Amino acid sequence: MITPLEYIGSDVERINAAINAAENGLVTIPRRLPDASAKRDYWLIDSAILLRSNITLILDDCRIKLSDSCRDNIMRSANAMPGSDNIGELTNIHIIGKGNAILEGAEHPRSTGDCAKMTGVDSYGTDTADKNENPYGDWRNIGILLVNTHGFTISNITLKDMHCWTLSMEYCFNGVISDIHFEISENRIIDGQKVKVCNCDGIDLRKGCRNITIDNISGYTGDDVIALTGIDRGKVAPSGNVMKASTMFTSSHPLPGMSDDICFITINNIHAYSEGGHQIVRLLNTGKVSMHHITINDIVDTSPETLMDNVMVKIGDSNPAWGGVNQLGNTYAVMITGIRSRAKKCIVIAGTLCDSIIGNVDNLNPDCPCIDYMSGTDNTRNVFTYNLHC
C-alpha cells in the first residue's frame, strides 16, 4: 500500500508523488500526521491533485483542504492541463472515500463563481488586485474536474465550501457518482462578513457525457444540486485556456470522434436541497446539443421550512442568452418518477420535451401545479403523465 506519508515536500507534492509511484494504481490517503512543518492532521494543498489512468485513490478517514494561495481544482484528470488542447483519453479513475472523507474549499478563496462572475465583485475572491490573473471565474474553480475519462467512480465523500461547481465532467463515459454528501452555501460567512459565493452546483454533467449513474446524494448546495448542461455557445478560445469566456475546460467544438449529446444518464435517490434557492435537478441543452434517455427517480426535497427551492426539476430554458427554447425533438426519452416537492414550482418544462414519462409526483405546494408547461404545450410531444398529486 502506497501513501503520501512516505514522501517529502508540500502536501500536494507528497500526494502526487504517491500517485505517480503506485505501480498497481492503488493509493491510500490517510489522515496527515502532524510534523515539524505543520501540526495539523489534515492535508492543505496549493495546487490540484492530478489523476492518471488506472488509479484508485482511497481517501481513508482524511480531510483535504484547499489553501488560501491555491487557485486550482482540488482534483482533476491529468489530461486537463492549463494551456493545452491535447486532451488524450484517460481510463479507470476511481476516488473512494472510507470513513469520514472530506474535501473542502479554502478559508479565503482567491476566486469563486463561473466565467460570468467577476472575482470580488459578483462573487467572493481575493484576486481582485492581481492584474496577471483572470478577473473572472474559470474552470480552476471547479472542485473535481474530469475530462475525457472513460470508466470512473466517485463515492462516499463529503464536500464542503466549494468555489464553483463541485463535481464536473466533460466528455466522460461509463461512470458512477454515489453516496455523496454536500455542505455548500451560496451565502458564506468569511471574516465575520456575509459574502456571496456563486454557482456552487453539486454535480454537473457537461457536453458529451453518457452512461453515467448518480445515486444516493444528500445535503445542500449553493446552486443546482444536479445539472445536465449542454450549452452551444459558438466559438470560444481553445481548450485549457484560463482566460476564455467559459467554465468548461474544453472548447466549444466536440472532441475528435465524439458527440456533444448527453445521454443514458440515471439520477436516483436524491434527498437534498439548494440552499441558494435554485433547482434540485436541471436539464439544459441548447443549439444542436441533444439530451435523451435520462432517468430521474426518487427525488425528495429536504429543504427546511424557512427555505423553498425554486424548481424541483426544470427542463430547458427560454433565456435568449442560451439560444431560447431548444428545437422540438432535441430533448426526448426522459423518465421522471417518484418526486416529492415543496419547492415554489414542482416540474417546469421551459424548453421542449418529447416521448417522455412523468409520474408518481407528490407536490406539497398548493400554489403551483405538478407540471408547469412554461414554454407552452406546443413545445411538448408524446409526454405521458400519471399519478400526479397536487
ZAMARGU-4260 file (C-alpha; in steps of 0.2 Angstrom, whole numbers, plus 5000, padded with zeros to 4 digits):
<rodrens>
0) 5000/5000/5000 | 5007/5017/4995 | 5003/5033/5005 | 5009/5051/5003 | 5016/5049/5021
5) 5031/5040/5013 | 5036/5056/5003 | 5043/5073/5006 | 5038/5090/5000 | 5022/5100/5001
10) 5006/5091/5004 | 5001/5091/4986 | 5018/5086/4981 | 5018/5071/4993 | 5000/5066/4986
15) 5005/5067/4968 | 5022/5058/4971 | 5012/5043/4978 | 5000/5043/4963 | 5015/5043/4951
20) 5024/5029/4961 | 5009/5017/4963 | 5013/5003/4950 | 4997/4994/4954 | 4987/5010/4954
25) 4981/5009/4972 | 4985/5024/4983 | 4978/5027/5001 | 4977/5044/5008 | 4976/5043/5027
30) 4975/5057/5039 | 4990/5068/5038 | 5002/5066/5053 | 5007/5082/5062 | 5026/5085/5059
35) 5039/5099/5061 | 5032/5108/5046 | 5014/5109/5052 | 5005/5102/5067 | 4988/5099/5058
40) 4981/5082/5054 | 4973/5087/5038 | 4981/5090/5020 | 4982/5108/5014 | 4985/5109/4996
45) 4990/5123/4985 | 4988/5115/4968 | 4977/5101/4960 | 4979/5083/4964 | 4982/5075/4946
50) 4973/5059/4942 | 4981/5047/4929 | 4973/5032/4921 | 4971/5016/4931 | 4972/5025/4948
55) 4961/5021/4963 | 4963/5034/4977 | 4956/5028/4994 | 4953/5043/5005 | 4954/5035/5022
60) 4945/5045/5035 | 4955/5060/5029 | 4952/5079/5026 | 4959/5088/5011 | 4958/5106/5010
65) 4962/5120/4998 | 4975/5133/5004 | 4972/5152/5003 | 4986/5153/4990 | 4978/5140/4978
70) 4968/5145/4963 | 4966/5127/4956 | 4955/5112/4957 | 4956/5100/4972 | 4957/5086/4959
75) 4957/5084/4941 | 4961/5072/4927 | 4979/5074/4922 | 4975/5076/4904 | 4967/5093/4908
80) 4982/5105/4909 | 4982/5124/4908 | 4986/5130/4890 | 4985/5113/4882 | 4972/5107/4870
85) 4979/5090/4868 | 4966/5080/4878 | 4970/5062/4877 | 4958/5049/4884 | 4961/5043/4902
90) 4953/5027/4909 | 4948/5019/4926 | 4950/5033/4938 | 4942/5029/4955 | 4940/5041/4970
95) 4933/5031/4985 | 4930/5038/5002 | 4932/5027/5018 | 4925/5033/5035 | 4923/5051/5036
100) 4932/5058/5020 | 4931/5076/5017 | 4936/5088/5003 | 4935/5106/5007 | 4937/5123/4999
105) 4949/5137/5005 | 4945/5149/5020 | 4948/5164/5009 | 4946/5158/4991 | 4956/5168/4978
110) 4941/5166/4965 | 4924/5159/4966 | 4910/5158/4953 | 4909/5154/4935 | 4916/5163/4920
115) 4902/5176/4921 | 4906/5181/4938 | 4919/5195/4941 | 4930/5190/4956 | 4927/5200/4971
120) 4913/5210/4963 | 4899/5197/4958 | 4906/5183/4968 | 4919/5182/4983 | 4938/5182/4979
125) 4954/5189/4985 | 4962/5190/4967 | 4954/5207/4963 | 4971/5216/4964 | 4981/5203/4953
130) 4982/5210/4936 | 4990/5194/4929 | 4975/5184/4934 | 4959/5181/4925 | 4947/5194/4933
135) 4933/5181/4931 | 4930/5163/4937 | 4936/5149/4926 | 4937/5130/4926 | 4950/5130/4940
140) 4936/5135/4952 | 4929/5118/4950 | 4931/5105/4964 | 4934/5089/4955 | 4935/5090/4936
145) 4936/5075/4925 | 4938/5077/4906 | 4938/5063/4893 | 4938/5050/4906 | 4931/5033/4902
150) 4927/5022/4917 | 4926/5032/4934 | 4919/5031/4951 | 4917/5045/4964 | 4909/5039/4980
155) 4907/5041/4999 | 4914/5058/5001 | 4908/5074/5010 | 4911/5090/5000 | 4911/5107/5009
160) 4913/5125/5004 | 4917/5123/4986 | 4922/5138/4975 | 4911/5134/4960 | 4904/5118/4953
165) 4908/5104/4964 | 4910/5089/4953 | 4910/5092/4934 | 4913/5080/4920 | 4916/5084/4901
170) 4915/5070/4888 | 4916/5057/4902 | 4908/5039/4899 | 4904/5024/4910 | 4904/5032/4927
175) 4896/5031/4944 | 4894/5045/4957 | 4887/5039/4973 | 4885/5041/4992 | 4890/5060/4991
180) 4885/5072/5004 | 4886/5091/5001 | 4888/5105/5013 | 4889/5121/5002 | 4881/5138/5005
185) 4879/5152/4992 | 4879/5164/5007 | 4895/5161/5017 | 4902/5170/5032 | 4921/5175/5029
190) 4930/5185/5042 | 4913/5189/5051 | 4906/5196/5034 | 4892/5188/5024 | 4898/5186/5006
195) 4891/5178/4990 | 4899/5163/4983 | 4890/5159/4966 | 4887/5144/4955 | 4891/5131/4969
200) 4882/5117/4960 | 4884/5099/4966 | 4886/5088/4951 | 4887/5095/4933 | 4887/5083/4918
205) 4893/5094/4903 | 4894/5091/4885 | 4897/5073/4879 | 4893/5064/4895 | 4885/5047/4893
210) 4882/5031/4903 | 4883/5038/4920 | 4874/5034/4936 | 4871/5047/4950 | 4864/5039/4966
215) 4862/5042/4984 | 4865/5061/4985 | 4862/5071/5001 | 4864/5088/5009 | 4863/5105/5002
220) 4872/5115/4988 | 4873/5134/4984 | 4866/5132/4967 | 4858/5117/4957 | 4861/5101/4966
225) 4862/5091/4949 | 4863/5100/4932 | 4865/5092/4915 | 4870/5106/4904 | 4875/5105/4885
230) 4876/5123/4880 | 4881/5128/4862 | 4889/5145/4864 | 4898/5146/4847 | 4916/5148/4845
235) 4927/5151/4861 | 4946/5150/4865 | 4955/5134/4863 | 4954/5120/4877 | 4964/5123/4893
240) 4964/5142/4892 | 4961/5150/4909 | 4956/5167/4901 | 4942/5162/4890 | 4924/5165/4892
245) 4919/5148/4898 | 4920/5137/4913 | 4922/5122/4903 | 4940/5116/4900 | 4936/5110/4883
250) 4932/5122/4869 | 4915/5124/4860 | 4919/5110/4847 | 4917/5092/4851 | 4932/5082/4855
255) 4938/5072/4839 | 4926/5057/4835 | 4914/5062/4849 | 4896/5069/4851 | 4891/5084/4862
260) 4875/5074/4866 | 4871/5070/4885 | 4863/5053/4886 | 4860/5037/4895 | 4860/5046/4912
265) 4852/5039/4928 | 4849/5050/4943 | 4842/5041/4958 | 4839/5043/4976 | 4842/5062/4978
270) 4837/5068/4995 | 4844/5086/4995 | 4840/5104/4993 | 4848/5120/4985 | 4852/5132/5000
275) 4853/5146/4987 | 4835/5143/4982 | 4839/5136/4964 | 4835/5119/4956 | 4836/5101/4963
280) 4838/5094/4945 | 4841/5104/4930 | 4841/5098/4912 | 4848/5112/4900 | 4853/5109/4882
285) 4854/5122/4868 | 4858/5123/4850 | 4861/5107/4842 | 4865/5098/4858 | 4853/5084/4861
290) 4848/5076/4878 | 4840/5059/4879 | 4837/5043/4888 | 4838/5052/4905 | 4830/5043/4921
295) 4826/5053/4936 | 4819/5044/4951 | 4816/5046/4969 | 4820/5064/4971 | 4815/5071/4988
300) 4816/5090/4993 | 4823/5091/5010 | 4823/5110/5012 | 4819/5117/5029 | 4803/5126/5032
305) 4812/5143/5031 | 4818/5140/5013 | 4810/5135/4997 | 4819/5129/4981 | 4815/5137/4965
310) 4811/5122/4955 | 4811/5103/4959 | 4815/5098/4941 | 4817/5110/4927 | 4819/5105/4909
315) 4825/5118/4896 | 4825/5137/4896 | 4819/5151/4886 | 4833/5163/4890 | 4839/5171/4874
320) 4857/5171/4881 | 4857/5152/4879 | 4848/5152/4862 | 4830/5152/4869 | 4818/5137/4868
325) 4828/5122/4860 | 4821/5113/4845 | 4807/5101/4847 | 4815/5084/4847 | 4831/5088/4854
330) 4826/5083/4872 | 4817/5066/4872 | 4816/5049/4881 | 4816/5057/4899 | 4808/5047/4913
335) 4804/5057/4929 | 4796/5047/4943 | 4795/5047/4962 | 4796/5066/4965 | 4792/5074/4982
340) 4792/5093/4981 | 4789/5108/4992 | 4798/5120/4980 | 4790/5136/4973 | 4787/5126/4957
345) 4787/5107/4955 | 4791/5101/4937 | 4794/5115/4924 | 4795/5112/4906 | 4803/5128/4900
350) 4810/5121/4884 | 4805/5106/4873 | 4801/5088/4878 | 4796/5073/4868 | 4792/5055/4870
355) 4794/5055/4889 | 4785/5050/4905 | 4781/5059/4921 | 4773/5050/4935 | 4771/5047/4954
360) 4773/5066/4958 | 4769/5072/4976 | 4768/5091/4975 | 4766/5098/4993 | 4765/5116/4987
365) 4746/5120/4984 | 4751/5136/4975 | 4758/5128/4959 | 4753/5114/4948 | 4763/5097/4947
370) 4769/5102/4929 | 4771/5120/4923 | 4771/5120/4904 | 4781/5136/4904 | 4785/5136/4886
375) 4768/5130/4880 | 4761/5113/4876 | 4765/5116/4858 | 4783/5113/4864 | 4779/5095/4870
380) 4775/5079/4860 | 4770/5062/4867 | 4773/5066/4885 | 4763/5054/4896 | 4759/5058/4914
385) 4751/5048/4928 | 4748/5049/4947 | 4751/5067/4949 | 4746/5073/4967 | 4745/5092/4969
</rodrens>
